[in-house]
């Protein structure tokens, strides 16, 4: 019954979302990639909203259902049949309301399985498309067999952009780079390598933020992001600059937006911890690349460094080897490891192989158990990195247990909506 209801709701929402876009006719900015979509969406929104009436997809609503809900201004019903019935009535009620007025719509376009991008493109065709990267993820039965298949699915969104539109390509990524010169639309290349239209050089990453020089059209422009940790965010920032330029924004307006930009919850945010400790909250999600980059940042801090790492999901046959690799990286950058979830033993094995003392390695079934353990150990000058996948891991539980002010969890942490708090 729930499956039938979901199919009906999705069909209705898709129809109404297309109708709403036809009424408003905004410029659609789409973002795809295996990692960084939400951060890119937020910084692009930050840049564009200073000059244009701009709407963005909320949280990480990036599927066909999520896009429809965003366009209609509705909330997800999650697994509640009653909530979905309410969503249907609200959707039908929107037919009789004046459409929300905005000039630009910024949407994440995520895919978990083959054919999903086709479903998304039936709702919205991007005028500007950003392609960030292709990473190992969403691998396994019923999903993708390899990265090439992921690339082919995500690249459909770039091919859909009309010839008068624009595609922003991160040509540091070897998969994304394949599209350069093979699309009907105009393209802008971004990255750190020579030959990019927008190139980041002289990267300076430290515990107080990120700085680099933007090289474009013979000019060199300083870029400062005092609230952003990690060089992995350079691609997202370059994408926002590119979209800003495409939309005709002056550099000074873009520069000011970047200086004031804060990352969304769960993406390398600093949070005060117990007893004078510091938490780097990267609990939103995890892949081998993003976990490795986060561990590099942890290594820059002084004092005792604690890596609280959860299982990385959807790695298929690569799961064991990638978790061992991340365990070794933890040994290189941290003094202690707390490993959580199904792959905790492989994280621990990797850390021990990397030279970390067995007495400094602890494994836990859940992030709540790990949080309870860690909260009793924290001291002044400790720095904790919390990172792991979403489903079945939820490292924000550990973060909340170790926060100085847990009452601020709703404002600072990911997945604090009633559904997440009561069901998972």
N, C-alpha and C positions, 0 to 999 in steps of 0.2 A: 504493500500500500504506500509506504514512504517513497519507494522508487517511482511509482506512478505519479505521486504528488510532486516529487522533485522535477520530473520530466515536464509536467504541465507548467509548473512555476517557471522553469527555465525558458520554455518556449514563449510564455507570456512576457517575461521580463525582457527577453531578447527583442521581441516585436516592439515593445514600448520604448526600449532604449534606442533602437534605430529611429523610431518616430520622434523621440525627443531631440536627438542629434540633428535630424532633418529640420526641426523647428529652429534650433539655436544656431546651427551651422558654425561651430567654433573651429579654430585651427586645432587639430589633434596632434599632440606630441606623444609618440609611443616609445617605450623603453623596454628592451629585452636583453637577456644575458643570463648566465648561470649564477652570477653573484653581483651584488651591488645595485640591484634595480631600485630598491626602496630608497637607499641613500641618494642615488642619482635623481630619482623623482623629487625628493625633498629639496635638493640644492637647485635643480632646474626651476622648481616652483618658487624658491626663494628669489632667484634672479628675475624671473618673468613677472612675478606678482607686484613688483615695484612700478611697473609700467602698464601692465595689462590686467584686466579682470580675469583671473585665472582660477580654475578649479582643478583639483588633483584627486586621484584615487586615494581613499583612506586606508591607513594601516598598510597591509600587504595584499589588498584585494586585487589580484592580478589574473584571475581566471575568467572564463566566459561569464560565469555567474557574478563574480566580483565586479567586472566592468559594467555589467548591466545595473547592478545595485548602485555603483558610483554615479553613473549617468542619471539615474532616477532619484538619487538622494535618499536611498533606503538602506536599512541595516540587514545583515544576514540573520537568518533564522537558525543557523547551525543545525543541530540534529532534532530540534523541536518541531513536530508537525504543526502544533498550535501557532508557533511563531511564524512558520511559513504561510499559514492561512492568513494571518494578520498582514504579512508582507504582500500577499496577493491583493487584499482589499486596499492597502495603501497604494499599491501600484496602479490599481484601477482608478483610485481617487485622484491620482496625479493627472489623469486625462482631463480633469475639469479645473486644474490649477494653472496659473500662468507659469511658463517655464522659467527656471532660474537663468539669469542673464550673465553670461561670461564669454570672453573672447577666445580664451585658450583652455584646452582640456589636456592635462598631463596624466597619462595612463601607463601603469606597468602592464606588460604583456608577457606573462609567464606561461610556461608549458611543462607539464609533468609526463606527458605521453604523446605518442604520434597522433597527428590529426588535430591536436588542440588549438594550434595557431589558426587553422582554417576556421574553427568555430569563433575565435576571437575576432578575426577579420570580417566575419559576417556582421558583426556589430559596428565596428569602427575601423575606418581606413585612415592610417596616419598620414598627415601632411609632412611631418618631420619624424624620422625614426632614428633612434639611438641603439646601436648594437655594441654591447660592452665586452662580452667574452663568452667563451665556451669552456666549461669545466666538467670534471667528472662529478656526476650527480644525476639523480633520477634514473639510475641504471638498474636493470634487473627485469624480472618477469613482468610483462604488462606495461613496461616503460620503454627505455631506450637501450639498444644493445651496445652502443659505443658513442664516443664524442662526435663522430662524423654524423650520426643520425640526429643528435641534438642540434648540431649546426644546421643541418638541412631543414629541420623543422622551424627553428628560430629565424632563419634567413628568409622565410616566406614573407615575413612582415616587411623586410627591406624591399623585396621585389614588388610588393603591393603599393609602394609609394608612387604617386603619379610623377611624370617626368618634370613637372614644374616644382615638385617638392624637393626635400633634402633628406639625405641619410648621413648620419654621423657614425663613422666606423673607427673603433679602437684597433688600429693596425699593429699594435704591440702583440695582439692575439693572432697567432698564425691561422686560425680558422677564419676569424672575422676578416683578416687581410685578403683572403681569397675573393671577397666580393668587390674589392676596389677595381673600378673600370668595367664592371660587369652588371651594372644596374641602370635602369632607365632614368632614375632621378639624379639630381645633382648630389655630389658627395663632398664631405669634409672629413679628413683623416685626423685623428688625435692620437697622441702617444708620447713616448720618450725617445723613440728612434729618429734618426735623421730622415728628412723627407716628409715628415708629417705637416699638414697644414697648420695645426696647432701643436707645438712640441713643448713638453715640460723638461727643463734642464736645471742643473744645479739644485737637485732636491735636498732639502734640509729637514730631517725628521728628528724630533726630540720629544721630551716629555711635556713640553709646553706648546705643542702644535706642529703645524706643517707649513713649510715655505718652499717655493720654487720660482723659477723664472719662466715666463711664457714667451716662447719665440714664435712669432707669426708675422708674415709679410715684411720681413726685414726689421721688425721691431722686437725689443726685449722689454717685457712688462713684469714687474714684481707681483707675486701672488702670495698673500698671507692668510692663513686659516688658523687663528689662535685657539679655536675650540675643536680642532680635528686632530685625532691621533692616527698615525699610520700612513705609509706611502701607498697602501692599497687603495686609498681614496682619491689619488691623483686622477685616475681615469674618470671617475664620476664628476670631479670638479671641471676637468677639461670638457666633458660633455656639456655641462651647464654653460660654460663660456661659449662653446660652439653654438648652442641653441640661442643664447643671448645675442651673439653676432648675427645669426641668421634672421632673428627678429628685429635687427636694426638698433639694438641697445648700445649706448656709448660705453666705453671701457670703464669710466669712473663709476657709473651706476652698477656695473657688474662687480667691480672691485669692492665696493661698499657692501654689497650683498654677501660676498664671500667672507669678508671680515666678520660679519655678524652671524654667519651660519653655524648652527649647532646640529650635530648628528641626531637622527631619531633614536629613541630608547633601544638599548640592547646592541648598539653598534659602537663599541669602543668608547663609552662614556665614563668619565670619572665620577665616582660616588664615594662619599665619606663612609668609612667602615668603622667597626667597633674599635675602641681603645686607640684611636689615632691612626688606624690603618687606612689604606686606600684600596678601593675596588675599581678595576677596569672592567666594566660590564659589557661583554660582547656576547650576551646570552641569546640573542635573537635566533641565530642559526650558525651552522659551521660546515665548511668544506676543507679539504687538505690545504688548499692555497690560502684561504682566509685565516685558518688556524695557525699556519706557519708564520704568516705576516703578523698576527697578533702576538705570537710568542717573541718575535723580534722586538716588538715594542716593549713587552714586559722586561726583556733583557736590558733596556736602557735605564730602568729605574734603579735607585740605590736601596740598600737595606735587604731584608729577606724577601725573596720573590717566590710566590706560590702560584703554580699553574693548576687551576681547577678545570679539568677538561672532560667534557661529556662525549659520548659516542657520536660519530658522524654517520648519519643515515644515508641510505640509498647509494652505496658505493659498489654494490654487487660483489663480483669476485675480487675486487681491489680492497675490500674492507680490512682484511687482516694486515696486509702489507702497508696500507696507508696509516693505520692506527699505530703500528710499530714505528713507522717513520716519524709520526707526530710525537710519540713517546721519546724518541731520540732527540727531537728538537726541543722538547721540554727539558731534557737533561742539559742541553746546551745553554738554555736561557733562564732556567729556574732552579731554585734550591730545593723545592718540594713539589710533589705531584699528587693531586687528588684526582683519581680517574673514576668516571661514573658511567654506569650502564653496561650494555651487552658487550661492548668492546673494551671494557676497563682492563681486562687481563692483558690485552695486546698493547694498550697504552703503557701499562706497567712494565711489560716485558721490554718494550722499546726503550723506556727510561733507564732500566737497569743495564741494558746493553750499551746505552749511551754514557754510562759511568755514574749515574745517580745512585746513591746509597739506598739499599733496600729499606732502611729505616725511615727514609724520607718519601717513600712511595706508599700510598694508601688507596685501596679500591673500595667502591661503594656501589650498591645496587641502584640507589636513587639519589637525586640531587638534594632532596630533603635530608637524607641521612648524612650526606657529605657536608651540608650546611651546618647541621647540628654539631658535627665533629669540628669543623673549622672555626665556628664561632667561639669555641672555648680556647682556641690557640692564638687568636689574633692579638698582635701587640703593636706598639708604636713603630712606625717605619716599615711595617709589612706592606707589600703590594700584592694584590690578588688579581689574577686574570681569570675571569669566568667565561667559558665558551663551550658550546655544544649545539647539537641539532635540536630542532623543536620537538617533534613527535617522540614521546617516550623518554625524553631526557629532561627538558625544561630547566636549564641551569639558573633561571631567574629565581627559583626556590632557594638555591644556595645564596644568591646575592641578597635576597630579602632577609635571610637568617643572619647575615653578616653586616647589614647596614646599620649605621649609627642611628638613623631615623627611619625605621621601617614604616612609619605612618606616611612617608613620602612615596611609598612603593607605587601607588596608583599613577603618580605623575612621572616617575622616573623609570619604571620597569616595563618591559613588554608583557603582553598577554595578561593584563589585569582586568579585563572585562568579566562580567559575571559568569559567562559561559566557561571561560578558562578556569576561573577560580573555583567553580562548583563541580565541574565535570572531569577535569584532568589533573 
